[in-house]
Amino acid sequence: QVQLVESGGGLVQAGGSLRLSCAASGSIRSLNTMGWYRRAPGKQREFVASATPGGTINYADSVKGRFIISRDNAKNTVYLQMNSLKPEDTAVYYCSGTTYVTMNTYWGQGTLVTVSS
């Protein structure tokens, strides 16, 4: 089992920045890809960014050039630096971790990011 705990959400004005953190515990050696998803009000959950232990990174087109994902393997933590925030970035942000072999995906409880215009 893997536990994921997010932190760092909050209220920010458009154009501002926030950094989200996600700390993993439990069977962390089984973790492969870690990433971030978000669910905006009234919408489906969508992919934001992901990072593998080896450094392969992917972003959704909507956040490319504004968000930066990073991973500290020694601290079992993944970060999401969000810059130039827009009101449409308002959502609950979820950390995810997918294991090797079994490809199980674990989720954090979510952290709310609200961007005011």
N, C-alpha and C positions, 0 to 999 in steps of 0.2 A: 504494500500500500504506500501511496505517496500523498502527503498533505501539502497543499499550496496555500499561502497566506499573502494576500495583496495589501498594500498600503500606499498612501500618497495621493489619493483622490481628493477632490475638493472643488471649490468654486473659483473660477478665474475669468478675467475679462478677455474678450476677443483680442488676439494678438499676443497673449501671454503664454507662459510656459508652466508645465507641471512635469514632475517625474514620478512615475509609478515604480514600485518595487514588488517583487514576488519572491518570497523565500520558500524553498522546498525542504521538506523533511521526510523521514521515513526511508523507504527503499530508493534512495536517490541515485544509487549506482545503476538502477534500471532505467533512468531517465535518458531519453534521446532528445528529441526536439522539445523546446519550450517556447511558448509564444503568448501572444495576446489576441483576444477577440473582444468585441464590444457588441452591446445591444442597445440601440437607441429606442426611445419611446415609440411603441407601435410598430417596431420593425423586427426583422429576424436578426439573430446573432450573426455577425460577420467577422471574417478574418481581418486582423490588423497587421501583425508582424510575427515572425518566428526566427529562431536561431538554433542551430545545432551545436553540439559540443566542439565540433571541428571548425566552427565559424561560418558556416553557410547561413546566409541571412536572406529573408524574403519580406517584402512589404506589399500591402495593398496599394493599388494605384492612388487611392484617395489620400494616403498619408506620406507617400514618397516625397523626400525633400524636406519634410517637416518633422517627422518622427524618427527617432533612432533607438533601435533595440540593442541591448548589450547583455552579455552574460558573464558572470563571474563564477566559473566552475568551482573554484576553491571555497566560495561562500554559498554555493548552491542557490544562487540568486540571479534572477533575470530582471532587467530594468527596461522601462520604456520612457525615454525622454521625449516629451511632446512640446514642440515649439510652434509658434504662429498658429495658435489654436483658433478654431472657428466655432461658431454656434452649432454647426452641424456635427462637430466632434462630441457633443453632449451625449453621454451614454454611460451605462454600467460597463466597466472594463473588467474582463475576466482573464486570469492567468491560466494557461493550460500546460500540461506536460504529458508527453506521449512516451511510452516505454519501448525499449528494444524488444524484439522477438514477438511478444504478445500484442503489441500495438495498442495497449490500453491507454485511454486518455483520461487524465484527472483534471479537475477544475477547482479553482479557488472560489471563494464566496462572492467575489466581485467587489469593485470599488467604484463609487459614483464620481464621474467627472461632469461638471456643469460649466459650460462656457457661455457667459452672458455677452450680449451684443452692445 
